């Protein structure tokens, strides 16, 4: 078996409870416990080897191509946590079976619980910090689902949201920290990171890394000032509180601190931040716990305080302190889980958690009361119970701390003070609930819970005692293994025993116990003092902060995204100006090497016409027909320019496209208003002129910058190989159909898709048509002038012949599929214009969609064909043949490819124009006779 | 000559961008057409300006760069497809929305909005 099986089995275990829910609660519970039990058994089988010092590391390739590998890592620390997670988890499942009523969605609850368990185990078993982070976030999400399990209650929803926000935000900080660590170390693997402690500590980014990782750990472990979410998470069902918010999830932060201890600790910064945060949390938690009337509230703050204690220990930076921290993690998990479960029983059997109502329950449930008292004594740190041992180690270590320099004496004093509070609130938990008179108006008469509900508590309480009395026998080995994993060197001497002789820590314990009892006895004074403060509801503060955040975000969003595309375009263009102008400003010298070529009168004239007509288009853009005419002048000059600058193919293409475009726009004008009203305010116009001018300036500058540079091209290869490799003398065409054939295939595909998209857009469109032109003149009655019809009809064969010629010669002379296709299209459109759709349709029985598909297919198949000759995709073949009468001709497979291009172009162009043109006859208003 | 060339590209860009920022669909279509002329000329000029040098083997000694030409050729065709698509989209928008505004509705009049809010409160 492998460690990966643990997560795999648990993931299957997530589904099991949902599937078995219908068979009743008991069967459901048994099936739910199945997966964790198997996982626990497997982990237990590994205990001897891990205790012997072995570290089990396993790898599983996930996406090797980008270096992602899943890996697992089981050492002493992970083992300790895994045992806690699975062991307590099993007890919680058993407990929850009795806690939840039959009406509730028990299956769903168990599924969430197992999901959480899987995530938590994945955290502790991860060998890769990113994998750890993933699992970390899954615990946040599954804990959200568990806290909000009673989603009908507002408190549950708010508590869950708060927990998710705080821990989720911390998780993001952690991710940033882990990424930085990965960057510094060069690996995300735990083994490598743990071995590079010095590298990280000496790195300039160390403070940033430390703060980010600590943010993750502190939010998760409810350290001050992020502690407020934990008490509100108590809205969860009690099994959840017992499991997540005492034994496991809140310990994930502590786990992270322990895991990163060899890497991050050992610096002044770590001492100060970690120990001070821990100390403050310890004190605040212990103090506030005393004033909570809610049983679970008391336990929640007590948990906060104990988490602070562990954090403080990890921040003390003596090796023994770290060992004490690990020991306390175990002890706290055991006694706090049992206390929560006891609180749950009390709530369940008496209907209230309010300690002002709960009194004298000993009479009604003596057995539960005894169990709870043992656990509470352990929480208070009374000798013979496990809590005492680790607390005493804690007190001893505070004495050795030097973190605060000359003020270090404050740490043991404050620790003792926190101990006094702890005893006082533990006392309150026992005395208020089980003694102290009679219960006051409880909803139910309390009684002992079902037999099996007590079993989990019994087991944990027995553990409290057993560890408290025989610490070395019970956990000595485990603690040693965990400690060596955290310290990563020889362990210092320590002894786990109850009696260390009369010494200062014992005195401090005694002071804490006596002081705590006294404080409890005179608590009424404290309560009076505390009642002067106004209580703030963190929920309201938190919700208020979130609402303010949302309002701010909405405001910003509304400002930028008001649904106006014009505005988006303006913002985008402005952004483009900024992005492109900044690098241009930073270039100080434009070294021009090429001499500028002389300019002749022809070129000047063309440039002037081009500029004038472009500007005229802008000026007259409200008179749409006029602007269309000036636009076509621009297009013509552009194609002339191509011809002038040695690009005959381009000139031909531009010319043909120009014709098609103008026809298309004229058709479009038929359905659009003929004029544009003056709408833009002068301010808007000048803003747009500014944006346009800036962009034009930048574009022209860049253009000048590169055309004046010395010429360095990769095209020599194409020219050299055009004839020998591609079999054609027209290098442009050979590039299109041969060298870069795949690009062309992609382009005709785009053309085809655009045409089909247009076809779809025009389907079932409802258009309104003007009956007259812009000047109020009705359209001409003579729809198909006979002379036009006559001429275009007789021109058709000629035009087709020309396009055929252009197509054939394309490989060697200017021409080719694109141009021939456009010429054919223009010739056919001419027929549509002259005769109307109704006349053309029966005569050209071609389905244009099929034509497009055929074209793309032919082009693609030509490419595929080369596979049959064991050549790569799109390899062309050509040879020369001598045909009698005609002479030698060349046949190339590129010609077939070009045929595909030709068909696609014809199909796409005609599909667009014919469909739009058809609408003019469908929607044409019939003139009134 | 280069200077005249880039001035033309600049003017076309200016007119194209300005028209693209107008509020009516037809102006935007014209603007896009103009902008695609500018872009095509811009791309084409990366092969420098050659006279009498068409890249046909055996016709000249000094070939113009065929690669930008091939790229520009497909750019022209694709540009046509794009403009056709935008035009039809404009027609469809006119049919479905009843106007030919780019935003599909009249620009929000802030004064009017403030007044209507006052009326409500």
Interface residues (C-beta under 8 A of the other chain):
Chain A: X562 X563 X564 X565 X566 X569 X570 X573 X594 X596 X597 X598 X599 X603 X604 X607 X610 X611 X614 X615 X617 X618 X621 X624 X627 X628 X631 X634 X635 X638 X641 X642 X644 X645 X646 X647 X648 X649 X650 X653 X654 X657 X660 X661 X664 X665 X668 X669 X671 X672 X673 X676 X679 X680 X688 X689 X691 X692 X693 X695 X696 X697 X699 X700 X701 X703 X704 X706 X707 X708 X711 X713 X714 X715 X718 X719 X722 X723 X729 X730 X731 X732 X735 X736 X740 X743 X744 X747 X750 X751 X754 X755 X757 X758 X761 X762 X765 X766 X767 X768 X812 X813 X814 X818 X822 X905 X908 X912 X916
Chain B: X1 X2 X3 X4 X5 X6 X7 X8 X9 X10 X11 X12 X13 X14 X15 X16 X17 X18 X19 X20 X21 X22 X23 X24 X25 X26 X27 X29 X30 X33 X34 X37 X38 X40 X41 X42 X44 X45 X46 X47 X48 X49 X50 X51 X52 X53 X54 X55 X56 X57 X58 X63 X64 X65 X66 X67 X69 X70 X72 X73 X74 X76 X77 X78 X79 X80 X81 X82 X83 X84 X85 X87 X88 X89 X90 X91 X92 X94 X95 X96 X100 X102 X103 X107 X108
